Amino acid sequence: MITESTAEVEFHGGRARTGHLTWGQQSTWDGLRQWLPEIKPFFFLTRWLPVPLLLELGDVLDVVGELMRRHESLRTHFHVSASGDVTQEVLGSGVLRVEVHDRPADDPVQFGDIVTACWQRGTATPFDHSRELPIRLSIALHEGIPVLVVFALSHMAADYTGTEVLVTELAALLQARADGSPPPPVRPSLQPVDLAASERSPAGQLLNVEALRGLRAELARMPPATPARAEPASPRYVGADLDSEALPVAVRLAARRCRTTTSVLMLAIATALVRCFCPGPLHRLDVMQSNRVTPELMGSVTTLNQAVRTVVDLRADTFADLLRQAERTMADARARSRYDTRAAREVVRAWGGELEPGTQFNDMWSTIPKPRAATAVMDTSKSELTWPATSDAEDMVLYLDTRGTADRMQLVLMADTAVLAREEIGGFLLAFERIAVLLATEDVPLERVGELFADSRVEPLTG
């Protein structure tokens, strides 16, 4: 029988200070407040990693304490004033309570099930950011020996890329402790309080002014709502995931052949597929930007990503036309991807109110470092389509995310069934993969895109 107990991570020696929120933090905070009390998946980032052999529980606790000392976002509380303003309070020292699960040798429970159970507990309730540190940590033992570290992180503490930075650093710290070698040096990075201060500087305010100017230009050509094509299902929004080893290979080869980036290529494929069921000629598009454009930002463990409101033109004669348009869209999005989200909301309000739902494109996979030894094999037979999520309330027609590892991509789609039927949701992902594979070696006419989308429809599994 698994023994459950608690332990404590102590952290000391960090700076204690308070400050404003960054623009990214403010955007995330407002998003959390919008959806509560409903708990959305984006509230949390979940990860696990193995513990090297020969480490004791105390070693793991010490290493986690060092990690928290290095990254102020992990030891921050958030407080709301009577006027609604939010400040962040960084703790210089403190304690994090940790769940410990010790599995005896004869227990049949698999460690994968323990990880899932830890994630379920860690994401069952929203964080109380005024009293709780933004990380919930569990350590799985086997006969008293640490095997796995499992955690759920608040989106207020990190975004997807920041979480990957955190996991990489934690793994390196654990390995150094196991090897008896010095810990890796602290990577130069901006802490959230420092980033917030830079955003309030004249240079930061100039970024905001330019971003809001671009937003006004996009609002001037914002299209009407995407019309419904069918009676929506219940729940209305259905999510599907495609886990593919072929996509990373195909996307890299196709981007190289088309002389563009992987993000641009995937946005162009997505636009080509949207043309199959949206009448156009214009379609609202939100491009999520990671905003990690300098070495100091690349190493930051905070929430930096922000959505850039754009409009995409669905009129095109060739896929090459969509590629050139996607290049312009991504370049414009990068140029105005950091801004004061509350000021942007006022711009939208002055323009005329709420934005109609559109498509959100969030490419998190392209920020992952490339593998040293690349393969040219595009085997789609191992791709796995699953249906992990449903929802009754979203604010976009389509959410298309890419994430995963250097060698495996997860293509994730959450869609409104009033616009995209259930069987078309899986078909969108399968067609995306097939188009990428074809583009690796040849041009794909837009008529062929429509055929691939129609041929790829698949009914989701039920029960």
C-alpha positions as CSV (number, residue, x, y, z in Angstrom):
1,M,0.0,0.0,0.0
2,I,1.3,3.4,-0.9
3,T,2.2,5.6,2.1
4,E,1.4,9.3,1.8
5,S,3.0,11.9,3.9
6,T,4.2,15.5,3.6
7,A,7.6,17.2,3.6
8,E,8.8,20.8,3.4
9,V,11.0,22.6,0.9
10,E,12.8,25.5,2.6
11,F,14.1,28.4,0.5
12,H,16.4,31.1,1.8
13,G,18.6,34.0,0.5
14,G,16.4,35.4,-2.2
15,R,15.3,39.0,-2.5
16,A,12.1,40.1,-0.8
17,R,10.3,42.9,-2.7
18,T,7.0,44.0,-4.2
19,G,6.2,45.4,-7.6
20,H,3.7,45.8,-10.4
21,L,2.6,43.0,-12.7
22,T,4.1,42.6,-16.1
23,W,1.9,42.9,-19.1
24,G,2.0,39.1,-19.5
25,Q,1.1,38.6,-15.9
26,Q,-1.8,41.1,-16.0
27,S,-3.2,39.4,-19.1
28,T,-3.0,36.0,-17.4
29,W,-4.5,37.4,-14.2
30,D,-7.5,38.8,-16.0
31,G,-7.9,35.6,-17.9
32,L,-8.1,33.6,-14.7
33,R,-10.6,36.0,-13.2
34,Q,-12.7,35.8,-16.4
35,W,-13.2,32.0,-16.2
36,L,-13.4,31.4,-12.4
37,P,-15.1,29.6,-10.8
38,E,-14.8,27.3,-13.8
39,I,-11.4,25.7,-13.9
40,K,-9.7,25.8,-17.3
41,P,-6.7,23.7,-18.4
42,F,-4.7,26.8,-19.1
43,F,-4.7,27.7,-15.4
44,F,-2.1,25.0,-14.9
45,L,1.1,23.7,-16.4
46,T,1.9,20.1,-15.4
47,R,5.2,18.3,-15.7
48,W,7.1,15.4,-14.3
49,L,10.8,14.4,-14.4
50,P,12.8,11.5,-13.2
51,V,15.2,11.7,-10.2
52,P,18.7,10.4,-10.8
53,L,19.8,7.3,-8.8
54,L,21.6,7.7,-5.4
55,L,19.7,10.8,-4.3
56,E,17.8,10.9,-1.0
57,L,14.6,12.7,-0.3
58,G,16.5,15.5,1.4
59,D,18.6,16.0,-1.6
60,V,15.6,16.5,-3.8
61,L,14.1,18.9,-1.3
62,D,17.3,20.9,-1.2
63,V,17.5,21.1,-5.0
64,V,13.9,22.3,-5.3
65,G,14.7,25.0,-2.6
66,E,17.7,26.2,-4.7
67,L,15.4,26.3,-7.8
68,M,12.9,28.5,-5.9
69,R,15.7,30.8,-4.7
70,R,16.8,31.3,-8.3
71,H,13.3,32.1,-9.7
72,E,11.3,34.8,-8.0
73,S,8.1,33.7,-9.9
74,L,8.0,30.5,-7.8
75,R,7.9,32.3,-4.5
76,T,5.4,35.1,-5.3
77,H,2.1,36.0,-3.8
78,F,-0.4,38.3,-5.6
79,H,-2.6,40.8,-3.8
80,V,-5.6,42.8,-5.1
81,S,-6.2,46.3,-3.8
82,A,-9.6,47.8,-3.1
83,S,-9.4,49.6,-6.5
84,G,-8.7,46.3,-8.3
85,D,-5.0,46.8,-8.9
86,V,-2.8,43.8,-8.5
87,T,0.7,43.7,-7.0
88,Q,3.2,40.9,-6.7
89,E,5.0,40.2,-3.4
90,V,8.2,38.2,-3.8
91,L,9.2,36.2,-0.6
92,G,12.9,36.2,0.4
93,S,12.5,33.0,2.3
94,G,9.8,30.5,3.2
95,V,8.5,27.0,3.1
96,L,6.7,24.9,0.4
97,R,4.7,21.9,1.6
98,V,5.3,18.8,-0.6
99,E,3.3,15.6,-1.0
100,V,5.3,12.4,-0.7
101,H,4.1,9.1,-2.1
102,D,6.1,6.0,-1.1
103,R,5.3,2.9,-3.1
104,P,6.5,-0.5,-1.7
105,A,8.0,-3.1,-4.0
106,D,4.9,-5.3,-4.0
107,D,2.4,-2.6,-4.8
108,P,0.8,-3.0,-8.2
109,V,0.2,0.7,-8.8
110,Q,2.2,2.0,-11.7
111,F,4.2,5.2,-11.4
112,G,2.3,6.6,-14.4
113,D,-0.9,6.3,-12.4
114,I,0.8,8.1,-9.5
115,V,1.7,10.9,-11.8
116,T,-1.8,11.2,-13.1
117,A,-3.2,11.2,-9.6
118,C,-0.8,13.9,-8.5
119,W,-1.8,16.0,-11.5
120,Q,-5.5,15.5,-10.8
121,R,-5.1,16.7,-7.2
122,G,-2.8,19.5,-8.2
123,T,-5.3,20.9,-10.7
124,A,-8.6,20.2,-8.9
125,T,-8.8,23.7,-7.4
126,P,-7.5,27.1,-8.4
127,F,-4.6,28.6,-6.7
128,D,-5.2,31.0,-3.8
129,H,-2.5,33.4,-5.1
130,S,-2.7,35.7,-2.1
131,R,-1.7,32.9,0.3
132,E,-0.4,30.0,-1.7
133,L,2.9,29.7,-3.6
134,P,2.2,29.1,-7.3
135,I,3.5,25.6,-7.4
136,R,2.1,22.3,-6.1
137,L,4.8,19.7,-5.9
138,S,4.8,15.9,-5.3
139,I,7.6,13.4,-5.0
140,A,7.1,9.7,-5.7
141,L,9.4,7.2,-3.9
142,H,10.0,3.5,-4.3
143,E,10.9,1.9,-1.1
144,G,12.0,5.3,0.3
145,I,14.1,6.1,-2.8
146,P,13.0,9.2,-4.9
147,V,12.0,8.2,-8.4
148,L,9.9,11.1,-9.8
149,V,9.2,14.8,-9.2
150,V,5.7,15.8,-10.2
151,F,4.3,19.4,-10.2
152,A,1.5,21.6,-11.3
153,L,2.4,25.2,-11.8
154,S,0.1,28.2,-11.9
155,H,0.1,30.1,-15.2
156,M,0.8,33.2,-13.1
157,A,4.3,31.7,-12.5
158,A,5.2,30.6,-16.0
159,D,4.1,30.0,-19.5
160,Y,4.8,26.9,-21.6
161,T,8.3,28.0,-22.6
162,G,9.1,29.2,-19.1
163,T,8.0,25.8,-17.7
164,E,10.4,24.0,-20.1
165,V,13.2,26.3,-18.9
166,L,12.3,25.3,-15.3
167,V,12.2,21.6,-16.1
168,T,15.6,21.7,-17.9
169,E,17.2,23.5,-15.0
170,L,15.7,21.3,-12.3
171,A,17.0,18.2,-14.2
172,A,20.5,19.7,-14.4
173,L,20.5,20.6,-10.7
174,L,19.4,17.1,-9.7
175,Q,22.0,15.5,-11.9
176,A,24.8,17.7,-10.5
177,R,23.7,16.7,-7.0
178,A,23.9,13.1,-8.0
179,D,27.3,13.5,-9.6
180,G,28.7,15.4,-6.7
181,S,29.6,18.3,-9.0
182,P,28.8,22.0,-8.6
183,P,25.4,23.1,-9.6
184,P,25.1,24.7,-13.0
185,P,25.4,28.5,-12.9
186,V,22.3,30.7,-12.8
187,R,21.2,31.6,-16.3
188,P,21.0,35.4,-16.9
189,S,17.3,36.2,-17.0
190,L,14.9,39.0,-16.1
191,Q,12.8,38.5,-13.0
192,P,9.1,39.5,-13.3
193,V,9.4,42.6,-11.1
194,D,12.4,43.9,-13.1
195,L,10.5,43.2,-16.4
196,A,7.5,45.1,-15.1
197,A,9.7,48.1,-14.3
198,S,11.2,48.0,-17.8
199,E,7.7,48.0,-19.3
200,R,6.9,51.2,-17.4
201,S,10.1,52.9,-18.7
202,P,9.9,55.3,-21.7
203,A,11.2,52.5,-24.0
204,G,8.6,50.1,-22.7
205,Q,5.8,52.6,-23.1
206,L,6.9,53.1,-26.7
207,L,6.4,49.4,-27.3
208,N,2.9,49.8,-25.9
209,V,2.1,52.8,-28.1
210,E,3.2,51.0,-31.3
211,A,1.2,47.9,-30.3
212,L,-2.0,49.8,-29.7
213,R,-1.5,51.7,-33.0
214,G,-1.4,48.3,-34.8
215,L,-4.4,47.1,-32.9
216,R,-6.5,50.1,-34.1
217,A,-5.5,49.3,-37.7
218,E,-6.6,45.7,-37.4
219,L,-9.9,46.7,-35.7
220,A,-10.6,48.9,-38.7
221,R,-10.9,45.8,-40.9
222,M,-12.2,43.3,-38.4
223,P,-14.7,40.9,-40.1
224,P,-18.1,39.9,-38.8
225,A,-18.6,36.6,-36.8
226,T,-17.9,33.3,-38.5
227,P,-21.3,31.9,-39.3
228,A,-22.6,28.7,-37.8
229,R,-22.7,25.7,-40.2
230,A,-24.6,23.3,-38.0
231,E,-26.5,22.8,-34.7
232,P,-23.9,22.7,-32.0
233,A,-23.2,19.5,-30.0
234,S,-23.5,19.3,-26.3
235,P,-21.0,20.1,-24.8
236,R,-20.5,22.7,-27.6
237,Y,-16.7,22.7,-27.7
238,V,-14.8,19.5,-28.5
239,G,-11.0,19.1,-28.3
240,A,-8.8,16.6,-30.1
241,D,-5.0,16.0,-29.9
242,L,-2.8,14.5,-32.6
243,D,0.5,13.0,-31.2
244,S,2.8,12.7,-34.2
245,E,6.4,11.7,-34.8
246,A,6.0,12.6,-38.5
247,L,5.0,16.2,-38.0
248,P,8.3,17.5,-36.6
249,V,10.2,16.0,-39.5
250,A,7.7,17.1,-42.1
251,V,7.4,20.7,-40.8
252,R,11.1,21.2,-40.7
253,L,11.7,19.8,-44.2
254,A,8.7,21.7,-45.6
255,A,9.9,25.0,-44.0
256,R,13.3,24.5,-45.4
257,R,12.0,23.7,-48.9
258,C,9.6,26.7,-48.8
259,R,12.4,29.0,-47.3
260,T,10.4,30.0,-44.3
261,T,10.1,29.3,-40.6
262,T,8.2,26.4,-39.0
263,S,5.8,28.9,-37.4
264,V,5.0,30.5,-40.7
265,L,4.6,27.2,-42.4
266,M,2.1,25.9,-39.8
267,L,0.1,29.1,-39.8
268,A,-0.2,28.9,-43.6
269,I,-1.4,25.2,-43.3
270,A,-3.9,26.3,-40.7
271,T,-5.2,29.1,-42.9
272,A,-5.5,26.8,-45.8
273,L,-7.7,24.5,-43.8
274,V,-9.8,27.3,-42.3
275,R,-10.6,28.3,-45.9
276,C,-12.4,24.9,-46.2
277,F,-15.2,25.9,-43.8
278,C,-15.1,29.7,-43.4
279,P,-16.7,31.8,-46.1
280,G,-14.2,34.7,-45.8
281,P,-12.9,36.8,-47.3
282,L,-11.5,37.9,-43.9
283,H,-11.2,36.0,-40.7
284,R,-10.2,37.1,-37.2
285,L,-6.9,35.5,-36.1
286,D,-5.2,35.8,-32.7
287,V,-1.5,35.0,-32.9
288,M,-0.1,34.0,-29.5
289,Q,3.5,35.2,-29.1
290,S,6.1,33.9,-26.6
291,N,7.9,37.2,-26.5
292,R,11.2,35.6,-25.8
293,V,13.4,37.6,-28.2
294,T,16.5,38.3,-26.0
295,P,18.8,36.0,-24.0
296,E,17.4,37.5,-20.7
297,L,13.9,36.8,-21.7
298,M,14.7,33.3,-23.1
299,G,15.8,32.3,-19.6
300,S,12.9,33.9,-17.7
301,V,10.5,31.8,-15.7
302,T,7.4,33.9,-15.9
303,T,4.3,34.3,-18.1
304,L,5.4,36.3,-21.1
305,N,3.0,35.2,-23.9
306,Q,0.5,37.6,-25.2
307,A,-2.1,37.3,-28.0
308,V,-1.9,39.7,-30.9
309,R,-5.2,40.5,-32.6
310,T,-4.9,40.3,-36.4
311,V,-7.1,39.7,-39.5
312,V,-6.2,37.1,-42.1
313,D,-7.2,37.2,-45.7
314,L,-8.6,33.9,-46.9
315,R,-8.4,34.9,-50.5
316,A,-5.5,33.2,-52.3
317,D,-4.7,31.4,-55.5
318,T,-1.8,29.2,-54.3
319,F,-0.3,27.9,-51.1
320,A,2.6,30.2,-51.8
321,D,0.3,33.2,-51.5
322,L,-0.8,31.9,-48.0
323,L,2.9,31.5,-47.0
324,R,3.8,35.1,-48.0
325,Q,0.7,36.3,-46.1
326,A,1.6,34.2,-43.0
327,E,5.1,35.7,-43.1
328,R,3.7,39.2,-42.9
329,T,1.3,38.3,-40.2
330,M,3.9,36.7,-38.0
331,A,6.3,39.6,-38.6
332,D,3.7,42.1,-37.6
333,A,2.7,40.1,-34.6
334,R,6.2,40.0,-33.3
335,A,6.6,43.7,-33.8
336,R,3.6,44.5,-31.5
337,S,3.4,41.5,-29.2
338,R,4.1,43.2,-25.9
339,Y,1.5,45.7,-24.7
340,D,-0.6,46.8,-21.8
341,T,-3.6,44.4,-22.0
342,R,-5.9,46.7,-20.0
343,A,-5.1,49.6,-22.3
344,A,-5.8,47.3,-25.3
345,R,-9.2,46.4,-23.8
346,E,-10.0,50.1,-23.7
347,V,-9.1,50.5,-27.4
348,V,-11.5,47.6,-28.2
349,R,-14.2,49.2,-26.1
350,A,-13.8,52.6,-27.8
351,W,-13.9,50.8,-31.2
352,G,-17.3,49.3,-30.5
353,G,-17.3,46.5,-27.9
354,E,-16.6,42.8,-28.0
355,L,-14.5,41.1,-30.7
356,E,-16.2,38.3,-32.5
357,P,-14.8,34.8,-32.0
358,G,-12.1,33.7,-34.5
359,T,-9.1,31.4,-34.5
360,Q,-6.2,31.5,-32.0
361,F,-2.8,30.1,-33.2
362,N,-0.4,29.3,-30.5
363,D,2.9,27.7,-31.7
364,M,4.8,26.5,-28.6
365,W,6.7,23.7,-30.4
366,S,8.9,26.0,-32.6
367,T,10.6,27.4,-29.5
368,I,12.0,23.9,-28.6
369,P,15.6,23.4,-29.6
370,K,16.2,21.2,-32.7
371,P,17.6,17.7,-32.2
372,R,21.3,17.2,-33.0
373,A,20.6,14.2,-35.2
374,A,17.7,14.9,-37.5
375,T,15.8,12.1,-39.3
376,A,14.0,12.3,-42.6
377,V,11.5,9.5,-41.9
378,M,7.9,10.7,-41.9
379,D,6.0,7.7,-40.6
380,T,2.3,8.7,-39.9
381,S,1.4,5.1,-38.9
382,K,2.4,5.8,-35.3
383,S,0.4,9.0,-35.0
384,E,-2.3,8.9,-32.3
385,L,-5.5,10.9,-32.3
386,T,-7.2,11.3,-28.9
387,W,-10.2,13.3,-27.6
388,P,-9.2,14.6,-24.2
389,A,-11.5,17.6,-23.6
390,T,-14.9,19.2,-24.0
391,S,-16.2,22.5,-22.8
392,D,-19.4,24.5,-22.7
393,A,-17.9,27.9,-22.8
394,E,-15.0,29.3,-24.8
395,D,-14.4,32.7,-26.6
396,M,-12.9,31.5,-29.9
397,V,-14.2,29.3,-32.8
398,L,-10.8,27.5,-32.9
399,Y,-7.9,27.1,-30.6
400,L,-4.9,25.5,-32.4
401,D,-1.8,24.8,-30.3
402,T,1.4,23.1,-31.1
403,R,3.7,21.7,-28.4
404,G,5.7,18.6,-27.6
405,T,9.4,17.6,-27.9
406,A,12.0,18.0,-30.5
407,D,11.1,14.6,-31.9
408,R,7.4,14.5,-31.3
409,M,4.7,17.1,-31.8
410,Q,1.3,17.4,-30.2
411,L,-1.2,19.3,-32.4
412,V,-4.1,20.3,-30.3
413,L,-7.4,21.7,-31.5
414,M,-10.4,22.9,-29.5
415,A,-13.3,23.8,-31.8
416,D,-16.8,25.1,-31.8
417,T,-19.1,22.4,-33.1
418,A,-21.4,25.0,-34.6
419,V,-18.7,25.8,-37.1
420,L,-16.7,22.6,-37.2
421,A,-18.6,19.3,-36.8
422,R,-17.2,16.7,-34.4
423,E,-16.0,14.4,-37.2
424,E,-14.3,17.4,-38.9
425,I,-12.3,18.3,-35.8
426,G,-10.2,15.2,-36.0
427,G,-10.1,15.5,-39.7
428,F,-8.6,19.0,-39.4
429,L,-5.6,17.6,-37.5
430,L,-5.1,14.5,-39.7
431,A,-5.3,16.7,-42.8
432,F,-2.8,19.1,-41.3
433,E,-0.4,16.3,-40.8
434,R,-0.9,15.0,-44.4
435,I,-0.5,18.4,-45.9
436,A,2.8,18.9,-44.0
437,V,4.1,15.6,-45.2
438,L,3.3,16.5,-48.8
439,L,4.8,19.9,-48.5
440,A,8.1,18.4,-47.4
441,T,8.7,17.2,-51.0
442,E,6.2,19.0,-53.3
443,D,3.8,21.9,-53.8
444,V,0.2,21.4,-52.7
445,P,-2.6,23.1,-54.7
446,L,-5.3,24.7,-52.5
447,E,-7.9,22.4,-54.2
448,R,-5.9,19.4,-52.8
449,V,-6.2,20.9,-49.3
450,G,-9.9,20.8,-49.5
451,E,-9.8,17.2,-50.7
452,L,-7.5,16.1,-47.9
453,F,-9.8,17.8,-45.3
454,A,-12.9,16.1,-46.7
455,D,-11.1,12.7,-46.8
456,S,-9.7,13.0,-43.3
457,R,-13.0,13.3,-41.3
458,V,-13.1,10.8,-38.4
459,E,-15.8,10.2,-35.8
460,P,-14.5,10.7,-32.2
461,L,-14.5,7.8,-29.9
462,T,-17.3,7.9,-27.3
463,G,-17.8,6.3,-23.9
